[in-house]
Every structure is written in C-alpha cells, then in structure tokens.
C-alpha cells in the first residue's frame, strides 16, 4: 500500500484494522465508499501485493503465491477451511496447522 495523506485518511476512517478485502460495509459510510466497496472485486483482481511479513496478506484470498489466489487454485481446501480470512503471518505462526472441517 502506498503511503500518503489520502491513504492515511481512508485507512483511519474506513479500514481501521481491516484489510480492503475483508472490510464490511457500515451504515455511516459515505456514498462514495459504498460504491467503491461494490466494485472492490475489480480492484482486488487487478492488484499485486508484496507479502512482506504476511500480516496484511490473506492466505486464501490474496494473490501472493501464484497468479491466482489459493481459494481459486485449491477450492476444496478453501471450502473446508474454518478460517477463510487467515493471514499468511498467522498461518506461519501456527506452523501451517489450521482447522479444516466437513
């Protein structure tokens, strides 16, 4: 993510501790932000990210390992995984031991 005044304002007002891919719509969101959330799938599809320490990279939903997210490459495992919003950092901290259920 780039750094600058507008990025900091958007992060503080709309994202707080969430990621763009997981932030939920709120009643007091501006009409512009609501519209942006409706087309976020387009933004997410076209972006590339740097994993760094993995704290802001979603294991299943972000494109970080290949040209597609793991949820597309491994749909059965994604469906069975209990935590679909796990970060790469948390996955590493858990030594890859995450919960799957049928």
N, CA, C and O atoms as CSV, one atom per row, in Angstrom:
chain,resi,resn,atom,element,x,y,z
A,1,UNK,N,N,0.844,-1.174,0.000
A,1,UNK,CA,C,0.000,0.000,0.000
A,1,UNK,C,C,0.887,1.234,0.000
A,1,UNK,O,O,1.872,1.309,0.735
A,2,UNK,N,N,0.529,2.183,-0.821
A,2,UNK,CA,C,1.268,3.431,-0.863
A,2,UNK,C,C,0.965,4.234,0.395
A,2,UNK,O,O,-0.062,4.046,1.047
A,3,UNK,N,N,1.881,5.125,0.711
A,3,UNK,CA,C,1.682,5.959,1.888
A,3,UNK,C,C,1.505,7.406,1.447
A,3,UNK,O,O,2.181,7.875,0.531
A,4,UNK,N,N,0.602,8.095,2.101
A,4,UNK,CA,C,0.327,9.482,1.811
A,4,UNK,C,C,-0.848,9.939,2.639
A,4,UNK,O,O,-1.447,9.145,3.364
A,5,UNK,N,N,-1.180,11.198,2.541
A,5,UNK,CA,C,-2.255,11.767,3.348
A,5,UNK,C,C,-3.583,11.079,3.067
A,5,UNK,O,O,-4.279,10.680,4.001
A,6,UNK,N,N,-3.948,10.931,1.782
A,6,UNK,CA,C,-5.247,10.330,1.461
A,6,UNK,C,C,-5.314,8.868,1.881
A,6,UNK,O,O,-6.352,8.406,2.353
A,7,UNK,N,N,-4.222,8.142,1.714
A,7,UNK,CA,C,-4.209,6.746,2.142
A,7,UNK,C,C,-4.413,6.637,3.651
A,7,UNK,O,O,-5.125,5.752,4.126
A,8,UNK,N,N,-3.789,7.536,4.392
A,8,UNK,CA,C,-3.934,7.519,5.847
A,8,UNK,C,C,-5.363,7.883,6.281
A,8,UNK,O,O,-5.895,7.305,7.228
A,9,UNK,N,N,-5.971,8.838,5.583
A,9,UNK,CA,C,-7.353,9.226,5.901
A,9,UNK,C,C,-8.309,8.059,5.631
A,9,UNK,O,O,-9.140,7.727,6.477
A,10,UNK,N,N,-8.192,7.449,4.470
A,10,UNK,CA,C,-9.065,6.312,4.127
A,10,UNK,C,C,-8.864,5.173,5.108
A,10,UNK,O,O,-9.830,4.568,5.572
A,11,UNK,N,N,-7.612,4.880,5.424
A,11,UNK,CA,C,-7.324,3.795,6.364
A,11,UNK,C,C,-7.934,4.080,7.736
A,11,UNK,O,O,-8.558,3.202,8.330
A,12,UNK,N,N,-7.759,5.293,8.236
A,12,UNK,CA,C,-8.279,5.649,9.558
A,12,UNK,C,C,-9.808,5.660,9.593
A,12,UNK,O,O,-10.418,5.209,10.562
A,13,UNK,N,N,-10.419,6.178,8.528
A,13,UNK,CA,C,-11.870,6.331,8.532
A,13,UNK,C,C,-12.615,5.039,8.212
A,13,UNK,O,O,-13.642,4.751,8.826
A,14,UNK,N,N,-12.105,4.251,7.247
A,14,UNK,CA,C,-12.877,3.110,6.755
A,14,UNK,C,C,-12.272,1.746,7.058
A,14,UNK,O,O,-13.010,0.769,7.181
A,15,UNK,N,N,-10.977,1.652,7.180
A,15,UNK,CA,C,-10.368,0.337,7.324
A,15,UNK,C,C,-10.035,-0.024,8.765
A,15,UNK,O,O,-10.157,-1.190,9.141
A,16,UNK,N,N,-9.627,0.922,9.567
A,16,UNK,CA,C,-9.135,0.702,10.930
A,16,UNK,C,C,-8.174,-0.484,10.922
A,16,UNK,O,O,-7.055,-0.349,10.428
A,17,UNK,N,N,-8.568,-1.626,11.446
A,17,UNK,CA,C,-7.658,-2.782,11.473
A,17,UNK,C,C,-7.991,-3.805,10.387
A,17,UNK,O,O,-7.368,-4.865,10.328
A,18,UNK,N,N,-8.963,-3.502,9.531
A,18,UNK,CA,C,-9.353,-4.427,8.471
A,18,UNK,C,C,-8.479,-4.270,7.233
A,18,UNK,O,O,-7.730,-3.303,7.097
A,19,UNK,N,N,-8.589,-5.228,6.350
A,19,UNK,CA,C,-7.955,-5.160,5.041
A,19,UNK,C,C,-9.014,-4.769,4.022
A,19,UNK,O,O,-10.207,-4.941,4.276
A,20,UNK,N,N,-8.603,-4.253,2.885
A,20,UNK,CA,C,-9.562,-3.880,1.841
A,20,UNK,C,C,-10.427,-5.086,1.462
A,20,UNK,O,O,-11.620,-4.937,1.197
A,21,UNK,N,N,-9.838,-6.257,1.436
A,21,UNK,CA,C,-10.577,-7.447,1.008
A,21,UNK,C,C,-11.563,-7.959,2.052
A,21,UNK,O,O,-12.439,-8.757,1.717
A,22,UNK,N,N,-11.449,-7.525,3.312
A,22,UNK,CA,C,-12.339,-8.044,4.349
A,22,UNK,C,C,-13.212,-6.989,5.026
A,22,UNK,O,O,-14.081,-7.336,5.826
A,23,UNK,N,N,-12.998,-5.713,4.722
A,23,UNK,CA,C,-13.759,-4.659,5.391
A,23,UNK,C,C,-15.251,-4.810,5.075
A,23,UNK,O,O,-15.631,-5.120,3.947
A,24,UNK,N,N,-16.076,-4.586,6.080
A,24,UNK,CA,C,-17.526,-4.692,5.937
A,24,UNK,C,C,-18.145,-3.299,5.781
A,24,UNK,O,O,-17.622,-2.311,6.295
A,25,UNK,N,N,-19.244,-3.247,5.074
A,25,UNK,CA,C,-19.997,-2.018,4.883
A,25,UNK,C,C,-20.601,-1.593,6.218
A,25,UNK,O,O,-21.086,-2.429,6.981
A,26,UNK,N,N,-20.568,-0.274,6.499
A,26,UNK,CA,C,-21.152,0.273,7.723
A,26,UNK,C,C,-22.215,1.302,7.367
A,26,UNK,O,O,-22.147,1.917,6.303
A,27,UNK,N,N,-23.175,1.492,8.223
A,27,UNK,CA,C,-24.295,2.401,7.984
A,27,UNK,C,C,-23.819,3.833,7.741
A,27,UNK,O,O,-24.374,4.535,6.895
A,28,UNK,N,N,-22.796,4.270,8.477
A,28,UNK,CA,C,-22.345,5.653,8.348
A,28,UNK,C,C,-21.285,5.860,7.256
A,28,UNK,O,O,-20.678,6.929,7.192
A,29,UNK,N,N,-21.054,4.863,6.402
A,29,UNK,CA,C,-20.106,5.022,5.295
A,29,UNK,C,C,-20.636,6.023,4.278
A,29,UNK,O,O,-21.845,6.143,4.078
A,30,UNK,N,N,-19.729,6.730,3.647
A,30,UNK,CA,C,-20.128,7.697,2.627
A,30,UNK,C,C,-20.633,6.966,1.380
A,30,UNK,O,O,-20.266,5.814,1.153
A,31,UNK,N,N,-21.466,7.618,0.575
A,31,UNK,CA,C,-21.939,7.002,-0.672
A,31,UNK,C,C,-20.799,6.591,-1.604
A,31,UNK,O,O,-20.882,5.567,-2.283
A,32,UNK,N,N,-19.744,7.388,-1.632
A,32,UNK,CA,C,-18.597,7.054,-2.489
A,32,UNK,C,C,-17.927,5.770,-2.007
A,32,UNK,O,O,-17.590,4.905,-2.815
A,33,UNK,N,N,-17.732,5.641,-0.691
A,33,UNK,CA,C,-17.111,4.433,-0.139
A,33,UNK,C,C,-17.993,3.213,-0.399
A,33,UNK,O,O,-17.487,2.144,-0.741
A,34,UNK,N,N,-19.304,3.366,-0.241
A,34,UNK,CA,C,-20.229,2.259,-0.517
A,34,UNK,C,C,-20.103,1.805,-1.966
A,34,UNK,O,O,-20.095,0.606,-2.247
A,35,UNK,N,N,-20.004,2.763,-2.883
A,35,UNK,CA,C,-19.839,2.421,-4.301
A,35,UNK,C,C,-18.507,1.707,-4.538
A,35,UNK,O,O,-18.443,0.744,-5.302
A,36,UNK,N,N,-17.458,2.176,-3.890
A,36,UNK,CA,C,-16.150,1.528,-4.039
A,36,UNK,C,C,-16.174,0.089,-3.518
A,36,UNK,O,O,-15.564,-0.800,-4.113
A,37,UNK,N,N,-16.873,-0.136,-2.417
A,37,UNK,CA,C,-16.973,-1.497,-1.888
A,37,UNK,C,C,-17.724,-2.424,-2.851
A,37,UNK,O,O,-17.452,-3.624,-2.895
A,38,UNK,N,N,-18.660,-1.871,-3.615
A,38,UNK,CA,C,-19.399,-2.691,-4.569
A,38,UNK,C,C,-18.533,-3.160,-5.735
A,38,UNK,O,O,-18.824,-4.187,-6.348
A,39,UNK,N,N,-17.478,-2.419,-6.042
A,39,UNK,CA,C,-16.600,-2.814,-7.152
A,39,UNK,C,C,-15.219,-3.244,-6.653
A,39,UNK,O,O,-14.272,-3.322,-7.435
A,40,UNK,N,N,-15.107,-3.516,-5.377
A,40,UNK,CA,C,-13.810,-3.903,-4.808
A,40,UNK,C,C,-13.256,-5.153,-5.468
A,40,UNK,O,O,-12.038,-5.294,-5.572
A,41,UNK,N,N,-14.114,-6.071,-5.920
A,41,UNK,CA,C,-13.647,-7.298,-6.581
A,41,UNK,C,C,-12.808,-6.980,-7.821
A,41,UNK,O,O,-11.885,-7.723,-8.157
A,42,UNK,N,N,-13.128,-5.884,-8.494
A,42,UNK,CA,C,-12.346,-5.474,-9.668
A,42,UNK,C,C,-10.968,-5.000,-9.221
A,42,UNK,O,O,-9.959,-5.366,-9.823
A,43,UNK,N,N,-10.924,-4.189,-8.168
A,43,UNK,CA,C,-9.653,-3.721,-7.619
A,43,UNK,C,C,-8.796,-4.898,-7.157
A,43,UNK,O,O,-7.606,-4.964,-7.462
A,44,UNK,N,N,-9.404,-5.822,-6.424
A,44,UNK,CA,C,-8.657,-6.955,-5.885
A,44,UNK,C,C,-8.124,-7.859,-6.989
A,44,UNK,O,O,-7.041,-8.430,-6.859
A,45,UNK,N,N,-8.867,-7.988,-8.056
A,45,UNK,CA,C,-8.450,-8.852,-9.167
A,45,UNK,C,C,-7.219,-8.286,-9.868
A,45,UNK,O,O,-6.365,-9.048,-10.322
A,46,UNK,N,N,-7.116,-6.972,-9.961
A,46,UNK,CA,C,-6.052,-6.362,-10.731
A,46,UNK,C,C,-4.831,-5.945,-9.935
A,46,UNK,O,O,-3.888,-5.405,-10.514
A,47,UNK,N,N,-4.811,-6.172,-8.649
A,47,UNK,CA,C,-3.697,-5.673,-7.851
A,47,UNK,C,C,-2.639,-6.746,-7.642
A,47,UNK,O,O,-2.891,-7.943,-7.780
A,48,UNK,N,N,-1.476,-6.283,-7.312
A,48,UNK,CA,C,-0.423,-7.187,-6.870
A,48,UNK,C,C,0.069,-6.653,-5.533
A,48,UNK,O,O,0.094,-5.444,-5.301
A,49,UNK,N,N,0.455,-7.562,-4.669
A,49,UNK,CA,C,0.868,-7.144,-3.336
A,49,UNK,C,C,2.230,-7.729,-2.999
A,49,UNK,O,O,2.659,-8.730,-3.572
A,50,UNK,N,N,2.889,-7.084,-2.066
A,50,UNK,CA,C,4.127,-7.602,-1.508
A,50,UNK,C,C,3.778,-8.233,-0.162
A,50,UNK,O,O,3.195,-7.581,0.704
A,51,UNK,N,N,4.128,-9.473,0.004
A,51,UNK,CA,C,3.746,-10.201,1.208
A,51,UNK,C,C,4.422,-9.652,2.461
A,51,UNK,O,O,3.801,-9.595,3.523
A,52,UNK,N,N,5.671,-9.255,2.350
A,52,UNK,CA,C,6.463,-8.786,3.497
A,52,UNK,C,C,6.377,-9.799,4.637
A,52,UNK,O,O,6.768,-10.953,4.457
A,53,UNK,N,N,5.874,-9.393,5.806
A,53,UNK,CA,C,5.806,-10.340,6.920
A,53,UNK,C,C,4.503,-11.144,6.919
A,53,UNK,O,O,4.332,-12.030,7.756
A,54,UNK,N,N,3.589,-10.853,6.004
A,54,UNK,CA,C,2.358,-11.624,5.869
A,54,UNK,C,C,1.209,-11.142,6.725
A,54,UNK,O,O,0.119,-11.710,6.656
A,55,UNK,N,N,1.415,-10.106,7.538
A,55,UNK,CA,C,0.362,-9.622,8.434
A,55,UNK,C,C,-0.819,-9.026,7.675
A,55,UNK,O,O,-1.948,-9.064,8.164
A,56,UNK,N,N,-0.574,-8.480,6.494
A,56,UNK,CA,C,-1.639,-7.858,5.710
A,56,UNK,C,C,-1.947,-8.627,4.432
A,56,UNK,O,O,-2.518,-8.074,3.492
A,57,UNK,N,N,-1.574,-9.887,4.397
A,57,UNK,CA,C,-1.808,-10.724,3.223
A,57,UNK,C,C,-2.698,-11.899,3.616
A,57,UNK,O,O,-2.339,-12.694,4.485
A,58,UNK,N,N,-3.845,-12.005,2.981
A,58,UNK,CA,C,-4.750,-13.107,3.265
A,58,UNK,C,C,-4.281,-14.365,2.542
A,58,UNK,O,O,-4.074,-14.360,1.329
A,59,UNK,N,N,-4.119,-15.437,3.304
A,59,UNK,CA,C,-3.618,-16.697,2.773
A,59,UNK,C,C,-4.440,-17.186,1.590
A,59,UNK,O,O,-3.882,-17.540,0.551
A,60,UNK,N,N,-5.756,-17.209,1.738
A,60,UNK,CA,C,-6.640,-17.791,0.725
A,60,UNK,C,C,-7.074,-16.812,-0.353
A,60,UNK,O,O,-7.235,-17.208,-1.508
A,61,UNK,N,N,-7.267,-15.547,-0.008
A,61,UNK,CA,C,-7.959,-14.621,-0.913
A,61,UNK,C,C,-7.060,-13.666,-1.683
A,61,UNK,O,O,-7.482,-13.122,-2.704
A,62,UNK,N,N,-5.838,-13.450,-1.224
A,62,UNK,CA,C,-4.935,-12.537,-1.923
A,62,UNK,C,C,-4.081,-13.291,-2.939
A,62,UNK,O,O,-3.779,-14.471,-2.766
A,63,UNK,N,N,-3.707,-12.597,-3.981
A,63,UNK,CA,C,-2.801,-13.155,-4.982
A,63,UNK,C,C,-1.387,-12.877,-4.499
A,63,UNK,O,O,-0.881,-11.766,-4.663
A,64,UNK,N,N,-0.750,-13.872,-3.909
A,64,UNK,CA,C,0.584,-13.670,-3.349
A,64,UNK,C,C,1.543,-14.805,-3.687
A,64,UNK,O,O,2.758,-14.615,-3.634
A,65,UNK,N,N,1.030,-15.963,-4.027
A,65,UNK,CA,C,1.866,-17.133,-4.241
A,65,UNK,C,C,1.969,-17.504,-5.713
A,65,UNK,O,O,3.000,-18.000,-6.167
A,66,UNK,N,N,0.907,-17.263,-6.446
A,66,UNK,CA,C,0.815,-17.632,-7.849
A,66,UNK,C,C,0.051,-16.514,-8.562
A,66,UNK,O,O,-0.065,-15.408,-8.034
A,67,UNK,N,N,-0.458,-16.792,-9.733
A,67,UNK,CA,C,-1.183,-15.766,-10.487
A,67,UNK,C,C,-2.655,-15.676,-10.083
A,67,UNK,O,O,-3.379,-14.799,-10.554
A,68,UNK,N,N,-3.093,-16.582,-9.213
A,68,UNK,CA,C,-4.464,-16.575,-8.706
A,68,UNK,C,C,-4.431,-16.840,-7.208
A,68,UNK,O,O,-3.466,-17.413,-6.702
A,69,UNK,N,N,-5.480,-16.427,-6.488
A,69,UNK,CA,C,-5.498,-16.705,-5.051
A,69,UNK,C,C,-5.663,-18.201,-4.790
A,69,UNK,O,O,-6.180,-18.931,-5.635
A,70,UNK,N,N,-5.224,-18.651,-3.622
A,70,UNK,CA,C,-5.323,-20.064,-3.269
A,70,UNK,C,C,-6.769,-20.560,-3.224
A,70,UNK,O,O,-7.021,-21.743,-3.453
A,71,UNK,N,N,-7.714,-19.675,-2.934
A,71,UNK,CA,C,-9.117,-20.104,-2.903
A,71,UNK,C,C,-9.588,-20.562,-4.286
A,71,UNK,O,O,-10.502,-21.381,-4.389
A,72,UNK,N,N,-8.978,-20.046,-5.335
A,72,UNK,CA,C,-9.294,-20.463,-6.705
A,72,UNK,C,C,-8.476,-21.692,-7.080
A,72,UNK,O,O,-8.986,-22.614,-7.716
A,73,UNK,N,N,-7.200,-21.700,-6.681
A,73,UNK,CA,C,-6.317,-22.817,-7.023
A,73,UNK,C,C,-6.655,-24.087,-6.248
A,73,UNK,O,O,-6.482,-25.194,-6.757
A,74,UNK,N,N,-7.138,-23.925,-5.014
A,74,UNK,CA,C,-7.467,-25.070,-4.152
A,74,UNK,C,C,-8.870,-24.902,-3.560
A,74,UNK,O,O,-9.003,-24.738,-2.347
A,75,UNK,N,N,-9.919,-24.940,-4.388
A,75,UNK,CA,C,-11.269,-24.636,-3.900
A,75,UNK,C,C,-11.799,-25.617,-2.857
A,75,UNK,O,O,-12.561,-25.215,-1.979
A,76,UNK,N,N,-11.425,-26.865,-2.927
A,76,UNK,CA,C,-11.913,-27.843,-1.944
A,76,UNK,C,C,-11.329,-27.535,-0.569
A,76,UNK,O,O,-12.055,-27.517,0.425
A,77,UNK,N,N,-10.027,-27.294,-0.508
A,77,UNK,CA,C,-9.409,-26.941,0.776
A,77,UNK,C,C,-9.984,-25.638,1.320
A,77,UNK,O,O,-10.229,-25.519,2.520
A,78,UNK,N,N,-10.198,-24.663,0.443
A,78,UNK,CA,C,-10.779,-23.388,0.874
A,78,UNK,C,C,-12.164,-23.610,1.475
A,78,UNK,O,O,-12.474,-23.053,2.528
A,79,UNK,N,N,-12.986,-24.404,0.831
A,79,UNK,CA,C,-14.333,-24.673,1.350
A,79,UNK,C,C,-14.292,-25.359,2.710
A,79,UNK,O,O,-15.155,-25.113,3.552
A,80,UNK,N,N,-13.304,-26.213,2.931
A,80,UNK,CA,C,-13.208,-26.963,4.184
A,80,UNK,C,C,-12.518,-26.184,5.306
A,80,UNK,O,O,-12.643,-26.545,6.476
A,81,UNK,N,N,-11.801,-25.133,4.962
A,81,UNK,CA,C,-11.052,-24.370,5.962
A,81,UNK,C,C,-11.997,-23.578,6.872
A,81,UNK,O,O,-12.925,-22.923,6.399
A,82,UNK,N,N,-11.750,-23.646,8.160
A,82,UNK,CA,C,-12.582,-22.945,9.136
A,82,UNK,C,C,-12.352,-21.441,9.141
A,82,UNK,O,O,-13.276,-20.675,9.412
A,83,UNK,N,N,-11.141,-21.013,8.846
A,83,UNK,CA,C,-10.807,-19.585,8.869
A,83,UNK,C,C,-10.422,-19.127,7.475
A,83,UNK,O,O,-9.263,-19.237,7.074
A,84,UNK,N,N,-11.387,-18.617,6.745
A,84,UNK,CA,C,-11.164,-18.204,5.363
A,84,UNK,C,C,-10.441,-16.860,5.263
A,84,UNK,O,O,-9.986,-16.485,4.182
A,85,UNK,N,N,-10.329,-16.136,6.371
A,85,UNK,CA,C,-9.655,-14.837,6.376
A,85,UNK,C,C,-8.328,-14.867,7.124
A,85,UNK,O,O,-7.879,-13.836,7.623
A,86,UNK,N,N,-7.706,-16.017,7.205
A,86,UNK,CA,C,-6.424,-16.163,7.890
A,86,UNK,C,C,-5.330,-15.443,7.095
A,86,UNK,O,O,-5.306,-15.497,5.865
A,87,UNK,N,N,-4.441,-14.781,7.803
A,87,UNK,CA,C,-3.320,-14.117,7.138
A,87,UNK,C,C,-2.163,-15.097,6.958
A,87,UNK,O,O,-2.103,-16.136,7.617
A,88,UNK,N,N,-1.265,-14.757,6.075
A,88,UNK,CA,C,-0.070,-15.581,5.856
A,88,UNK,C,C,0.761,-15.631,7.142
A,88,UNK,O,O,1.287,-16.685,7.497
A,89,UNK,N,N,0.880,-14.501,7.838
A,89,UNK,CA,C,1.644,-14.460,9.085
A,89,UNK,C,C,1.063,-15.426,10.118
A,89,UNK,O,O,1.804,-16.183,10.745
A,90,UNK,N,N,-0.255,-15.403,10.298
A,90,UNK,CA,C,-0.886,-16.298,11.278
A,90,UNK,C,C,-0.693,-17.755,10.878
A,90,UNK,O,O,-0.452,-18.603,11.736
A,91,UNK,N,N,-0.795,-18.053,9.594
A,91,UNK,CA,C,-0.571,-19.404,9.088
A,91,UNK,C,C,0.844,-19.876,9.434
A,91,UNK,O,O,1.034,-21.019,9.849
A,92,UNK,N,N,1.820,-19.010,9.266
A,92,UNK,CA,C,3.215,-19.350,9.580
A,92,UNK,C,C,3.385,-19.527,11.086
A,92,UNK,O,O,4.058,-20.456,11.533
A,93,UNK,N,N,2.775,-18.636,11.868
A,93,UNK,CA,C,2.875,-18.735,13.327
A,93,UNK,C,C,2.265,-20.039,13.838
A,93,UNK,O,O,2.730,-20.602,14.829
A,94,UNK,N,N,1.236,-20.509,13.166
A,94,UNK,CA,C,0.579,-21.768,13.547
A,94,UNK,C,C,1.291,-22.983,12.932
A,94,UNK,O,O,0.833,-24.117,13.075
A,95,UNK,N,N,2.418,-22.730,12.245
A,95,UNK,CA,C,3.197,-23.776,11.577
A,95,UNK,C,C,2.354,-24.562,10.582
A,95,UNK,O,O,2.556,-25.760,10.383
A,96,UNK,N,N,1.413,-23.869,9.965
A,96,UNK,CA,C,0.565,-24.490,8.953
A,96,UNK,C,C,-0.544,-25.359,9.513
A,96,UNK,O,O,-1.269,-26.005,8.756
A,97,UNK,N,N,-0.684,-25.382,10.815
A,97,UNK,CA,C,-1.716,-26.217,11.450
A,97,UNK,C,C,-2.988,-25.400,11.629
A,97,UNK,O,O,-3.200,-24.778,12.670
A,98,UNK,N,N,-3.827,-25.409,10.607
A,98,UNK,CA,C,-5.089,-24.689,10.662
A,98,UNK,C,C,-6.242,-25.682,10.619
A,98,UNK,O,O,-6.071,-26.834,10.221
A,99,UNK,N,N,-7.408,-25.226,11.031
A,99,UNK,CA,C,-8.575,-26.097,11.167
A,99,UNK,C,C,-9.307,-26.277,9.840
A,99,UNK,O,O,-9.562,-25.316,9.115
A,100,UNK,N,N,-9.636,-27.521,9.544
A,100,UNK,CA,C,-10.491,-27.868,8.417
A,100,UNK,C,C,-11.653,-28.671,8.958
A,100,UNK,O,O,-11.495,-29.457,9.892
A,101,UNK,N,N,-12.825,-28.472,8.368
A,101,UNK,CA,C,-13.994,-29.237,8.798
A,101,UNK,C,C,-14.873,-29.552,7.609
A,101,UNK,O,O,-14.880,-28.831,6.612
A,102,UNK,N,N,-15.599,-30.620,7.725
A,102,UNK,CA,C,-16.504,-31.038,6.652
A,102,UNK,C,C,-17.881,-30.515,6.894
A,102,UNK,O,O,-18.785,-30.764,6.096
